[in-house]
Amino acid sequence: MRGEWGSVENIVENNIVEVVGTVNSALNYSHEVYGEGFYEFTLKVPRLSEINDYIPVTVSERLIKDMNLKVGERVEISGQFRSYNNYSNASGNRLILTVFAKDIKILEPDKKVKNPNYIYLNGYICKVPVYRTTPFGREISDILLAVNRSYNKSDYIPCIAWGRNARYSATLKVGENIKIWGRIQSREYQKKISNTETITRTAYEVSISKMEVVNKEVIDTQGDNQSDAEDNEDE
């Protein structure tokens, strides 16, 4: 990374997302900030396993004013993975996650892309990691990472570590600075809201393929990353 941690340059560089996929929903007006309108849509991003992730995207009207962005269009987006609290939710505040687009361009349908789903984060452990095993015996650790943003803000990003990464991250303490590389994934789950009723919700998280504890060591477990193999196993 260029620059020192905490500099304006590094605040930009500690949260990097590059995704390629097809627009999966019509643009929906979201909100306005200082007279600038923002829109939301869902991007369908393929995995190697031929399963798709459906990732929410927020984009400024100024980035798409000369685009005819429609469902089915193939686009490349670079930006950041951000979190917001939705206080309008009837059940209380809920963390909303979205890719905040800083650049977007339309791609030819047949253009090959080496990695259509890339994310890099440099942040701080803000909750004790939760180590567990799935019903199929796969090791997982849930990590909540606080990533600094400009204007004294932070994004709170849920991450999942697998295999050796899971075992190692279970030893990390709140406040430790880590870097992670991986991909953004979507996962449907059932939430029980009464004794007789459940609803389907979608969770968004970062599936970690490599991690580094700052000033310690790099843990590279590309082969250990089982998230494609399990294809959102019901946990």
N, C-alpha and C positions, 0 to 999 in steps of 0.2 A: 504494500500500500504506500502511496505517496503522501508526504506530509506527516505531521505528528497527530496522534489521537487527540481529538477534541478540537482540532482546527476546523474552520468552515469547510475546507476541501475534503477533509476526512469524514465529516458528518454526511456529506453527499455520497462518499464512496463506501460507507459502512453498510449500505443497503442497496444492492444492485440486483435488478431483475431483468432478464431477457427471455421473452416468450414468443413463440410463433404458433399460430393456430387459426381457426376459422371463427368468424363472428357467428355466435350461436343464438343471439336474441337481438331484437330491435333495440336501438338506442332509446333510453328512458331518461328524461330530464331528472336530475338529482337535486342540485342546489346551486346557489350563487354565492360567490365570495368577492367582495369589492367590485361588483358589477360584471364579474366573469362567470359565465354559466358552465356547469359541469354535467356530464352525461354518464350513465352507467350502461354496461352491457356485459354479457357472458361470453368468454372466449373458450372454445373447445380445443384443448391441446392434447395431441396423441402421446401415448406411452409406447415403449418398445413392445409391450405385451399386447398391443392393439386395444387396450382399454383407454378411455379418454378421461382427462380431468377437465372439469368445468369451472373456470376461474373467473371471478368477478373483476371487472376493470372499470376504473373511473378515468375519464378523459376530459380535458378542457375543450370548450367549443372552439378556441383559437387553433387547436391542433388539427381539427377535422373540418374546418370551415370550407376548404376547397376539395373535400373528399365526398364521394358518394358511398358512404360506409353502410353496407347493407348485409343482411344475413347471408352467410355463405362466402363472404369475402375473406380471403386469406391475408393475414396481416402479421407484421413483426412489431413488437412493442418493447421498448426499454423504459425502465422506471424504477419504482420502489414498491415494496410490499408494506402497506400501512394498516394501522388499526384505528378504529373509532368506537366510541361508546354510543350505542343507540338507546337513548333514554325514553324514546317513545314506545318501546316494547312493553306490552301490557304486563309481562311477568317480571319487569325490572330491567335494569340496563344490561345490554348484551354486547359482547365484543364483535364488531363488524370488521372483516378483513377484506382488503381489495388491493389489486395492483393499480398504483397511481401512475398513469402514463406520462412520461416526460417526452417521449417521441413515439410516433406511430407511422408506419408506412405500409402500403399495399404491396403484396408480393405476387409474383406469377404463381399459378396453381402448381406448376411442376418444378419450382425451384427447390433444390435439396438443401436441407438445413441439418448440420451435424448434431446440434443439441437444441431442441425446440423448447426446453423448459429448464432454465438455469437461474439459481438464486445464490447470492453470497450475502451473509450477514455478519457483522461484528458487533456483539452486544454483551449484555450482562445477565447472568442467571438471576431471576427475580423471585423464583419459588423453588423449594426443594424438589429436585427431579424425582419422578415417580417411576420406579423400576417394576416391571411386571412381565408375565409370560402369557401368551395367547392360549386358547384351548388347543392349538396345534403345537405348543411348546416353543414358539418363537419368542425371543427376548426383545423387549421394547422398553425404552425410557421416554417418558413425556417430559419435555423441557419447555419452560416459558422464558423467552428471551426478550429483554428490554433493549431496544436499539435507539440510540439517540438520534434526534432530528433537529433541524434548525429551530430557532425561536424557543429554546428550552422545552421542546416537546419530546416525547418518546413514543415509539411503537412497540406494542406487546405482541410478540409473534409466537404462537404455539409450534413446537417442533417435535419430531419423533426420531429417535435414534434406534438403530437395530444392531443385534448381535454384539460384537465386541464394543462397538460404540455405546450400546445401551448399558453394558456392564460398567464401562469406564465412566460414563456421564452420571451414573448413579452415585459416584463418589464425589461429584462436584458440589461446591457449597454456594449458597446465595451470595451474590456479589462478584463471583469469579467472571473474568472477561474471557469469552470464547469467540472464535471465528468458526463459521460453518458454511459448507457448500452443499447444495442439493437441488431439489426441485419442489415446486408447489404442488400439492395434491388436494383433491376434493374427495370427500368420503361421506356417503349417506349413512345415517344411523336412526334408530327408532328411539323416540323419547316418550316415556310414559307420563301422561298428564292427569290420569285418573285411574281408578281400578279397572275401568272398562275401555279406556281410550288411549291410543298412542298416535303420535304424529311422526312423519318422516322429516328430518332436518339434514342439512349438509354442513359438514365441518371442513374447514380449510386449515392446512398445516404445512410445515416444511418437512419433507422427508430427507434426512441427513445422509449424505454419502461420504463426507469427509469432515472432520472437525479438528480444531486446534485450540488448545488452552494457551492463551497469550503468555509468552515467556516460559512455556513448558515444553510441549511436544505436539507433534502432528499425529493424529490417528486417521489413517486412510484405509477405509474398509469398503472399497467399491464392491468387492465380492460378497461382503456381508450384508449389503443393503438388499433386504428381501421384500421391499414394498411392491416391486413389480411382480415378484413371484406370487405374493399372496393376494394381489389385486384387491386391496381394501377388504381384507378378511374381517368378518363381523367379530368385533372384540367385545 
